[in-house]
């Protein structure tokens, strides 16, 4: 089952994205942050939308009876063994051959599929308005996902076999794991065995040093790996809801390591994990930290410019910084501007907007205000329930029914290493996204300067993931219409972070590019896709080549990382990355 999709309310007509009408829409930042504060369970509780669904079906007795009659007939065929319902080979829940060879299990699955299809068709038959339709669909689809026979102990043939093979030890392990997982947030099955990974040993090991430490951030400068380097440094702004090392995973899977190996001078910001006492840190606090990091990078490299790159929520902060520089006559400090898996236009709210409203948003801000922060573990729980089949029930079966440990995977290790978000920044992000402040010029103010992204005319490089369920590529694409300069949009394989962890030796990697510099990107992302050019391999070399044109001439690599009053304070990955 896929993540629910939505249509856009017809009254929304002001965004550059309105020319696009498609099924894949963003789960907007404001909705994610609200759900993280209030919890995803409220989506699953029956409400007025459920009542309207039942009332609408009751008002269509003939249609409803026909659907239920069809289900009854289908169940009769299943019982008689004459049903033609077959399992999809792509459905990983039912890959065990017993689901098809055992007559009883085959009938159970066929009945489940028939009932699920009927439930989804009844929601469509109800012809609800957009908001009620999305709420009803979400409830029904999650219930259908949860009631899958593969989730039931012993009924799942793999679970029954595990009981015999382990003498019931899998049950003991599963119950123990369940109790441990439910004891604290995020209350979802553990997704990764983190025991093989250790920061500084086999994760985040690219050599470098902290060259600046403030109350908010550590700035890491990486050791050059080539005799000559580009004169203009590249500064990465990571998200504030996870640690920075998604771009410096294991050797061979590190974007930082790759760029350093190509002669780029790379700096990365490592945010401090805030406590309740830092509740008043807001977007201005973080933008100010970006500007301080730019100052340090320019000072250490003797460059008057920086290539600024933002990632996910860090891309929003980087955009605010770029807008501030453009609005204060300092845009010449930007040699290049990049956004990786970042959504700036939140108009196409999709599913989550159906659960949103000013009252709910204000309640979420009050919750984080009382705590002093938004706990990143709560946000991880929300992310998981966006794709419950892959991120909840898959691990439910593995961890609890089979009694196995989840796999050891560096991306999931990073994903579990969450951080807190200060209450003031949480509130700012909700307001920016909910009011779509980055779309109309001058609506949002940063450090006293109105932000107009159309005034950011620096060349931009934009990356999105084709299967990203957090920042869908169509929503990332909208930045091409907001920024005032020439944009190169790159569509990578995989999802949110996997799209970034894309080393050149990955044989499955591909990416697509559209307009070259100097050419316009169409407003409709589907129009872009129809004419996009496909490439085998990783987008990393393409990005390095793009940066090389904008990062100046090659100069002799520095012999030391410090200088000009900024001396190394600690070896990479620094100290803030270890804070819990």
SVG drawing of the C-alpha trace seen along z (x, -y; Angstrom):
<svg xmlns="http://www.w3.org/2000/svg" viewBox="-31 -47 82 74">
<polyline fill="none" stroke="black" stroke-width="0.4" points="0.0,0.0 1.3,-3.4 1.3,-6.7 -2.0,-8.4 -2.1,-11.0 -4.4,-14.0 -5.8,-16.5 -5.4,-20.2 -8.2,-22.4 -9.5,-24.3 -9.3,-27.7 -5.5,-27.7 -4.3,-29.6 -1.5,-31.8 1.5,-29.5 4.0,-29.0 3.0,-25.3 -0.6,-25.7 0.0,-24.7 0.9,-21.3 -2.0,-18.9 -0.6,-15.5 -1.0,-12.9 2.2,-13.2 2.2,-16.1 4.2,-17.2 3.6,-16.4 4.2,-20.0 6.7,-21.0 4.0,-22.7 1.9,-19.5 4.9,-17.3 5.9,-19.7 2.4,-19.9 1.9,-16.1 5.2,-15.7 4.1,-18.0 0.6,-16.5 1.2,-12.9 0.1,-11.0 -2.5,-8.9 -5.1,-11.7 -5.1,-11.0 -6.2,-7.4 -9.1,-8.3 -12.6,-8.4 -13.9,-11.9 -16.5,-14.0 -15.0,-13.0 -15.7,-9.4 -19.3,-10.3 -19.7,-12.1 -18.4,-9.1 -20.9,-6.8 -23.7,-9.3 -22.8,-9.7 -22.8,-5.9 -26.1,-5.6 -27.6,-8.3 -26.5,-6.1 -28.1,-2.8 -28.2,-1.3 -24.6,-1.9 -23.4,-0.8 -25.5,2.3 -24.0,3.2 -20.5,2.8 -21.3,5.0 -23.1,7.5 -20.1,7.7 -17.9,8.3 -20.2,11.0 -20.1,12.8 -16.4,12.5 -16.1,14.0 -18.4,16.9 -16.0,17.6 -13.1,17.5 -14.7,20.0 -15.5,22.2 -11.9,22.0 -13.0,20.5 -11.8,16.9 -9.4,15.4 -7.9,12.9 -4.1,13.3 -1.3,12.0 1.0,9.4 4.6,10.5 5.6,7.0 3.7,7.4 6.5,8.2 4.1,9.1 3.1,12.4 6.3,13.7 6.3,16.9 5.0,19.6 2.7,20.9 0.4,17.9 -0.4,19.4 0.2,23.1 -1.8,23.5 -5.5,23.5 -6.5,21.9 -3.9,19.1 -4.6,18.4 -8.3,17.9 -7.4,15.6 -5.2,13.4 -7.8,13.3 -10.5,12.3 -8.2,9.6 -7.5,8.2 -11.2,8.2 -12.3,6.5 -9.5,3.9 -10.5,3.1 -14.1,2.7 -13.3,0.4 -11.3,-1.9 -14.0,-1.9 -16.6,-2.8 -14.6,-5.9 -14.4,-6.9 -18.2,-6.2 -18.9,-8.6 -17.9,-11.6 -16.8,-13.6 -15.2,-17.0 -11.5,-17.2 -10.7,-17.5 -13.1,-14.7 -12.0,-12.5 -8.3,-12.7 -9.1,-12.0 -11.3,-9.0 -8.8,-7.6 -6.0,-7.9 -8.0,-6.1 -9.2,-3.3 -5.8,-2.7 -4.0,-2.6 -6.6,-0.2 -6.3,2.0 -2.5,2.0 -2.7,2.8 -5.2,5.7 -3.0,7.5 -2.8,11.2 0.9,11.0 0.9,8.9 -0.8,11.6 1.4,13.9 1.3,17.6 -1.0,16.9 2.0,15.5 3.7,18.8 7.2,17.3 6.1,16.6 4.9,20.1 8.0,21.6 10.1,19.4 8.3,20.8 9.2,24.3 12.8,23.5 13.6,21.5 11.5,23.4 9.5,20.3 12.6,18.1 11.4,15.8 8.3,15.0 10.4,14.1 12.6,11.9 9.7,10.3 7.8,9.4 11.0,8.1 11.6,5.9 8.0,4.6 8.1,3.6 11.4,1.8 10.2,0.0 6.9,-1.1 8.6,-2.4 9.7,-5.7 9.5,-7.7 9.5,-7.0 6.9,-4.3 7.5,-2.3 9.6,0.8 13.3,0.2 14.5,-0.1 18.2,0.5 20.8,2.4 23.2,-0.4 25.7,1.7 28.2,2.0 28.4,-1.8 30.4,-4.3 30.9,-8.0 34.4,-8.8 35.4,-5.2 33.4,-3.9 30.8,-6.7 31.7,-10.4 35.4,-9.7 36.5,-12.1 39.5,-13.9 39.0,-17.5 38.7,-19.8 36.3,-22.1 37.5,-25.6 34.7,-27.6 32.5,-26.8 29.6,-29.0 26.7,-28.3 24.7,-27.2 27.0,-25.4 30.4,-23.9 32.0,-24.6 34.0,-21.6 36.7,-22.2 37.8,-19.1 41.4,-18.3 42.3,-18.7 43.0,-15.4 44.5,-16.9 47.6,-19.1 45.4,-21.9 41.9,-23.0 39.2,-25.3 39.6,-28.8 35.9,-29.2 34.8,-27.0 31.6,-25.0 29.5,-25.4 26.8,-22.8 23.9,-23.7 22.3,-20.4 18.8,-20.1 18.2,-20.9 16.2,-17.8 19.1,-15.2 22.9,-15.2 24.9,-16.5 26.7,-13.2 24.1,-12.0 26.5,-13.6 29.5,-11.9 28.5,-8.3 30.8,-5.4 33.9,-5.7 32.9,-5.4 29.4,-6.6 30.3,-10.1 29.4,-13.1 31.9,-15.2 34.7,-12.6 33.9,-12.6 34.0,-16.4 37.1,-16.7 38.7,-14.1 37.8,-16.2 39.6,-19.3 36.6,-21.1 37.2,-23.0 34.4,-21.7 32.9,-23.1 30.0,-21.6 27.9,-23.1 27.2,-20.7 24.2,-22.1 24.2,-21.8 21.4,-19.6 19.4,-22.3 17.9,-21.9 14.8,-23.6 17.0,-26.5 17.5,-27.3 13.8,-27.5 14.1,-31.0 16.5,-30.1 14.5,-31.0 15.1,-31.2 17.1,-34.4 19.4,-32.6 20.2,-29.9 20.5,-32.3 22.9,-34.4 24.9,-31.2 25.0,-30.5 26.4,-34.0 29.0,-33.5 30.0,-30.3 30.3,-32.0 32.5,-34.7 34.8,-32.0 35.0,-30.0 35.9,-33.2 38.4,-34.2 40.2,-30.8 40.2,-30.4 40.9,-34.1 37.9,-34.0 35.3,-36.7 32.6,-34.2 31.1,-30.9 29.1,-28.2 26.1,-27.8 24.3,-24.4 21.3,-23.7 19.7,-20.2 16.0,-19.7 15.0,-22.0 18.6,-23.3 17.8,-24.4 15.0,-26.6 17.4,-28.3 20.0,-28.6 17.3,-30.2 16.5,-32.7 20.2,-33.5 20.4,-33.9 17.3,-36.1 18.9,-38.2 22.1,-38.6 20.2,-39.6 18.0,-42.0 21.0,-43.7 23.2,-44.1 25.5,-41.3 24.5,-38.7 28.0,-38.9 29.2,-36.7 27.4,-33.8 29.3,-32.0 26.7,-29.4 23.5,-28.2 22.3,-24.7 19.3,-23.0 19.1,-19.3 15.7,-17.7 14.2,-21.0 10.7,-22.3 10.2,-26.1 6.6,-26.3 4.1,-24.6 0.9,-25.6 0.2,-22.1 -0.4,-20.8 -1.9,-17.4 -2.9,-14.9 -1.6,-16.6 -3.4,-19.8 -6.7,-17.9 -5.6,-17.5 -4.4,-21.1 -5.8,-24.4 -4.8,-27.5 -6.2,-26.2 -4.3,-22.9 -1.1,-24.7 -1.3,-27.0 -1.9,-24.1 1.2,-22.4 3.3,-25.5 2.0,-25.7 3.0,-22.1 6.6,-22.7 6.6,-26.1 5.8,-24.3 8.6,-21.8 11.0,-24.2 11.6,-22.1 10.2,-19.6 11.7,-16.2 13.2,-14.7 12.0,-11.3 8.4,-12.5 9.1,-13.6 10.7,-10.3 7.4,-8.6 5.5,-10.9 7.8,-10.1 7.3,-6.4 3.5,-6.6 3.7,-8.3 4.7,-4.9 3.5,-2.4 3.9,0.6 7.6,0.1 8.5,-1.7 6.2,-0.2 4.6,3.1 7.6,4.5 9.6,4.1 6.7,5.3 6.9,8.7 10.8,8.8 11.3,7.7 8.2,8.9 6.9,11.9 10.2,13.4 12.2,12.1 15.0,10.9 17.2,7.8 16.6,5.2 19.4,4.9 22.5,2.8 22.3,-0.1 24.2,-3.3 21.4,-5.5 18.9,-4.1 21.6,-4.6 21.8,-8.2 18.0,-8.5 17.6,-7.2 20.2,-9.7 17.6,-12.5 18.0,-16.0 15.6,-18.4 14.3,-21.6 14.0,-24.8 10.4,-25.9 10.9,-29.2 12.4,-27.7 9.5,-25.1 7.0,-28.0 8.8,-29.9 8.9,-26.8 5.2,-26.2 4.4,-29.8 6.7,-29.9 5.2,-26.8 1.6,-27.2 1.4,-30.8 3.7,-29.9 5.8,-33.0 8.6,-32.2 6.4,-32.4 5.1,-36.0 8.1,-38.4 8.7,-40.3 6.2,-38.3 8.8,-37.0 11.5,-39.0 14.9,-37.7 17.2,-39.7 15.1,-42.7 15.3,-42.3 12.3,-41.3 13.0,-38.0 12.4,-38.0 13.7,-34.7 13.2,-36.1 16.0,-38.5 18.4,-35.6 19.9,-35.5 22.9,-33.3 23.0,-30.1 21.3,-27.3 21.7,-23.5 18.6,-21.7 18.4,-17.9 15.3,-15.8 14.6,-12.1 12.1,-10.4 10.6,-8.3 10.9,-10.8 7.8,-10.7 9.0,-13.6 9.9,-16.2 8.4,-14.9 10.4,-15.9 7.5,-17.9 7.5,-20.1 11.2,-20.5 11.0,-21.5 8.9,-24.5 12.1,-26.3 13.0,-26.7 10.1,-29.1 10.9,-31.0 14.6,-31.6 15.6,-34.5 18.7,-32.9 19.3,-30.0 18.6,-26.6 19.8,-23.2 17.3,-20.7 18.5,-17.1 16.2,-14.2 18.0,-11.4 17.0,-7.8 15.7,-6.6 14.0,-8.5 14.8,-11.3 18.3,-10.6 19.1,-7.7 18.9,-10.2 21.9,-12.0 23.9,-8.9 24.6,-8.2 28.3,-7.2 29.6,-6.9 30.2,-3.2 26.5,-2.5 25.6,-0.3 21.9,-1.1 22.2,-4.8 20.7,-7.1 19.6,-10.7 17.8,-13.0 18.6,-16.6 16.6,-19.2 17.4,-22.8 21.0,-23.8 22.2,-27.1 20.6,-29.9 17.5,-27.9 14.2,-28.3 12.6,-25.5 8.8,-25.1 6.4,-25.8 4.9,-22.3 7.3,-19.6 5.6,-17.0 6.5,-19.1 10.1,-19.1 10.1,-15.4 8.8,-14.7 11.9,-16.4 14.4,-15.5 17.6,-13.7 18.5,-10.5 22.0,-9.6 23.5,-6.4 25.5,-6.7 25.5,-9.2 24.8,-12.9 27.8,-13.6 30.3,-14.0 27.7,-16.3 27.5,-18.4 31.2,-18.6 31.6,-19.7 28.9,-22.4 30.6,-23.6 34.0,-23.6 32.8,-26.2 31.7,-28.5 34.2,-27.9 37.2,-29.6 40.6,-28.6 42.7,-25.9 45.1,-27.1 47.6,-25.4 46.0,-23.4 46.5,-24.9 49.0,-23.1 46.9,-23.6 43.2,-23.9 43.4,-26.9 44.8,-30.4 43.8,-34.0 42.7,-33.8 40.7,-30.6 42.5,-27.5 41.4,-23.9 39.4,-23.1 38.7,-19.4 39.1,-16.7 36.1,-16.0 33.3,-15.1 33.5,-17.5 31.8,-17.5 28.3,-18.7 27.5,-15.6 27.9,-13.4 25.3,-15.3 22.1,-13.4"/>
</svg>
